[in-house]
Each structure stands twice: as C-alpha cells, then as structure tokens.
Amino acid sequence: MAVLNVNGKALNHSADPRTPLLWVLREQLNLTGTKYGCGIAQCGSCTVHIDGVATRSCQVPVNSVGNRKITTIEALAANGTLTKIQQAWVELDVPQCGYCQSGMIMAATALLAAKPKPTDADIDAAITNICRCGTYQQVREAIHAAAKA
C-alpha cells in the first residue's frame, strides 16, 4: 500500500507506481469529480492542485507525487459553501455540457490564489483548458467576478 495526501487526508492506494494520478483518484479513491478528457495533458479536464499548482493529473505518475498535497474539486466547497469562483460560475451560467468545468474551476482557483486581480492576459495564459462548448468569455467574466467578490 502507498499513501497519498488528498484533500487533507492520508489515503491508501495499491496502484502500480507508474499509474497516472488521475486513475488512482478516480478508480481507487473514488474521487470522480476529476475527469478524463484526452489523456495527453492538453484539455485540462483532469486538473487538480499539487501543492497549490494547477496540474494535469493524467500525465503525473502516482509515484512522482510523494507527500505533496493533492487537492481535487471535491475539497473546494467547505460545508456546502461554494468558493467565490464556484459561486461566480453558477451566477454567470458558465457551464453548458459541464464536462470540462471541474478542471476549469481548479485552474481558475489556482490562478486567483497566485494573482488575486488577474488581467485578461493573465487569464488567457493560465486557463488553457479546452471547452468544447466555447464558454471562454463566460469563464473570463466569472474569474473577474470572483476576483471582485
């Protein structure tokens, strides 16, 4: 058994050390908010935070994580209270199909932690996730709204 620090808890898993973190989170730890999209770290659906940094988990071998802190979408809302970014997402009707949204929210959360008042250029540089529904303008508006909240 190996141990991961996920959402503030020490969680055991028995995955092969080369298994991508995404699959350990979803299949062994039952944290299915993190989505599989492309498998080549391009779409961003699998974005989690590792020590606060937005990271595409589909290309991270679980053995490379060590004791670093992993945060998934499941840990953002505390006691049913949405974060500012989650609330802005709801208020501005960002999601359409919703598949990319957990990864987008994780990327936006990391951006706001690093740059509390991001410019459009900051947002464009940090949010490289792919949204097949094309909600990029709503994403930008939601990030600005969360920054002002």
Secondary structure, DSSP 8 states (H G I E B T S, - for coil): -EEEEETTEEEEE---TTSBHHHIIIIIS--TTS--S-SSSSS-TTEEEETTEEEEGGG-BGGGTTT-EEE-GGGTSBTTB--HHHHHHHHTT--SS-TTHHHHHHHHHHHHHH-SS--HHHHHHH-----TT--HHHHHHHHHHHHH-
